[in-house]
Amino acid sequence: MSIHSNLLAGQERGFMTGYLETLALVERLHRLLLDVIKDEFERVGILDINAVQALLLFNIGDNEVTAGELKSRGYYQGSNVSYNLKKLVETGYMHHQRCEIDRRAVRVRLTEKGRNIRTVVNDLFERHARGLLDREVIGFEGLEDITSSLRRMERYWTDQIRYIY
């Protein structure tokens, strides 16, 4: 094996180590985000909704959507989104209505109660954004760099799913 080949092999191992660290960090950050939302809800006395459901309400916002649209956007998996939408309707956080054109599809939108949850989550995120800036944890450019890199990884993974078969 040549010196050049050894160098490339070492770089690939180093890249693989970094890649695995990044994957683990993305997973931990997602779980931590859910814990942060859960803690905020406990602090303000909201106990009938979980963090995943709260993020679902936050992401739907003022839109009226179907479960299929949420899945196609890549936010949620099939059975998970269906279960959580059903729970959110049962607990009064969402309205649901059958589509006029396709009676199999159900459109959902937030109720006033659901919009209140969205506001709680939005206020939490705004406090965090201010805290990150005020404490100089990360600035706008750093956040742009992270977002840009994660979007490129997302596109790469999406391409792998679409074109691998």
Secondary structure per residue as TSV (DSSP state, phi and psi in degrees):
chain	resnum	aa	ss	phi	psi
A	1	M	-	360.0	133.6
A	2	S	-	-79.7	166.7
A	3	I	H	-60.1	-40.2
A	4	H	H	-61.8	-43.5
A	5	S	H	-65.2	-40.6
A	6	N	H	-62.7	-40.4
A	7	L	H	-64.3	-45.0
A	8	L	H	-63.5	-42.1
A	9	A	H	-61.8	-41.4
A	10	G	H	-64.8	-40.7
A	11	Q	H	-65.0	-41.0
A	12	E	H	-64.4	-40.9
A	13	R	H	-63.7	-42.7
A	14	G	H	-63.3	-41.3
A	15	F	H	-64.2	-42.8
A	16	M	H	-60.8	-42.0
A	17	T	H	-60.4	-46.0
A	18	G	H	-64.2	-39.7
A	19	Y	H	-62.6	-45.5
A	20	L	H	-64.8	-37.0
A	21	E	H	-63.2	-41.5
A	22	T	H	-63.5	-44.8
A	23	L	H	-60.0	-44.7
A	24	A	H	-63.5	-39.5
A	25	L	H	-66.2	-42.0
A	26	V	H	-60.1	-44.1
A	27	E	H	-61.8	-47.2
A	28	R	H	-62.8	-40.8
A	29	L	H	-63.2	-40.0
A	30	H	H	-63.5	-47.2
A	31	R	H	-61.9	-40.2
A	32	L	H	-65.5	-39.8
A	33	L	H	-58.6	-45.0
A	34	L	H	-61.8	-39.5
A	35	D	H	-65.6	-39.6
A	36	V	H	-62.8	-43.8
A	37	I	H	-65.1	-44.2
A	38	K	H	-58.5	-46.1
A	39	D	H	-62.1	-40.3
A	40	E	H	-63.2	-42.1
A	41	F	H	-65.2	-39.7
A	42	E	H	-63.8	-39.4
A	43	R	H	-62.6	-39.9
A	44	V	H	-95.5	3.0
A	45	G	T	82.8	24.6
A	46	I	-	-96.9	110.2
A	47	L	-	-119.9	-4.0
A	48	D	S	-101.3	15.6
A	49	I	S	-144.7	144.1
A	50	N	-	-99.5	172.3
A	51	A	H	-65.3	-37.1
A	52	V	H	-62.7	-44.0
A	53	Q	H	-65.6	-38.1
A	54	A	H	-63.7	-41.5
A	55	L	H	-64.9	-36.6
A	56	L	H	-60.3	-46.8
A	57	L	H	-61.9	-43.0
A	58	F	H	-60.3	-44.9
A	59	N	H	-71.7	-30.2
A	60	I	H	-71.5	-42.3
A	61	G	T	57.3	-129.8
A	62	D	T	-89.3	5.8
A	63	N	-	-82.8	159.5
A	64	E	-	-113.5	121.0
A	65	V	E	-136.5	166.9
A	66	T	E	-105.1	163.3
A	67	A	H	-59.2	-39.1
A	68	G	H	-60.3	-39.0
A	69	E	H	-65.5	-39.4
A	70	L	H	-64.1	-40.6
A	71	K	H	-67.0	-42.5
A	72	S	H	-68.6	-26.2
A	73	R	T	-72.1	-13.4
A	74	G	T	88.4	8.1
A	75	Y	S	-77.2	-36.4
A	76	Y	S	-139.6	156.5
A	77	Q	-	-90.8	158.2
A	78	G	H	-49.9	-66.8
A	79	S	H	-66.9	-33.4
A	80	N	H	-63.2	-47.3
A	81	V	H	-67.9	-40.4
A	82	S	H	-61.9	-45.6
A	83	Y	H	-60.9	-48.2
A	84	N	H	-68.4	-37.6
A	85	L	H	-62.2	-43.0
A	86	K	H	-59.7	-45.7
A	87	K	H	-62.9	-41.0
A	88	L	H	-67.7	-33.2
A	89	V	H	-69.3	-46.3
A	90	E	H	-59.9	-36.0
A	91	T	T	-91.3	3.0
A	92	G	T	84.5	16.0
A	93	Y	S	-89.3	-16.3
A	94	M	E	-139.8	149.1
A	95	H	E	-95.0	149.6
A	96	H	E	-134.2	150.6
A	97	Q	E	-154.1	136.4
A	98	R	E	-67.0	141.0
A	99	C	-	-68.0	141.3
A	100	E	S	-66.8	-40.0
A	101	I	S	-78.1	-51.1
A	102	D	-	-114.1	98.6
A	103	R	T	-64.6	-14.1
A	104	R	T	-76.5	-28.5
A	105	A	-	-85.6	142.8
A	106	V	E	-117.9	130.0
A	107	R	E	-97.8	140.2
A	108	V	E	-125.9	152.5
A	109	R	E	-150.6	160.2
A	110	L	E	-73.9	143.6
A	111	T	-	-85.9	179.4
A	112	E	H	-58.9	-41.4
A	113	K	H	-61.2	-40.9
A	114	G	H	-66.7	-39.5
A	115	R	H	-65.1	-32.9
A	116	N	H	-64.3	-40.6
A	117	I	H	-63.9	-43.3
A	118	R	H	-58.6	-39.5
A	119	T	H	-65.4	-41.2
A	120	V	H	-60.4	-46.1
A	121	V	H	-65.9	-44.1
A	122	N	H	-60.0	-44.4
A	123	D	H	-62.2	-40.2
A	124	L	H	-60.3	-47.7
A	125	F	H	-64.2	-37.8
A	126	E	H	-64.4	-42.5
A	127	R	H	-60.5	-42.6
A	128	H	H	-65.1	-42.9
A	129	A	H	-60.5	-45.0
A	130	R	H	-62.8	-41.9
A	131	G	H	-63.1	-41.2
A	132	L	H	-62.0	-42.1
A	133	L	H	-71.0	-48.2
A	134	D	H	-60.7	-38.0
A	135	R	T	-89.9	2.1
A	136	E	T	56.5	36.9
A	137	V	S	-67.5	-43.5
A	138	I	-	-157.0	144.8
A	139	G	-	-104.3	-177.6
A	140	F	H	-60.2	-46.0
A	141	E	H	-64.6	-41.3
A	142	G	H	-62.6	-41.7
A	143	L	H	-65.9	-40.0
A	144	E	H	-61.3	-41.5
A	145	D	H	-62.8	-45.8
A	146	I	H	-62.0	-47.9
A	147	T	H	-61.2	-43.4
A	148	S	H	-62.0	-44.9
A	149	S	H	-63.7	-43.5
A	150	L	H	-66.3	-35.7
A	151	R	H	-65.1	-39.1
A	152	R	H	-64.4	-40.7
A	153	M	H	-63.6	-41.4
A	154	E	H	-60.0	-45.1
A	155	R	H	-62.5	-41.7
A	156	Y	H	-61.0	-48.7
A	157	W	H	-63.6	-41.4
A	158	T	H	-59.7	-43.6
A	159	D	H	-62.9	-35.8
A	160	Q	H	-65.1	-40.1
A	161	I	H	-67.9	-44.1
A	162	R	H	-70.8	-36.9
A	163	Y	H	-111.2	1.5
A	164	I	-	-77.3	-26.1
A	165	Y	-	-103.1	360.0
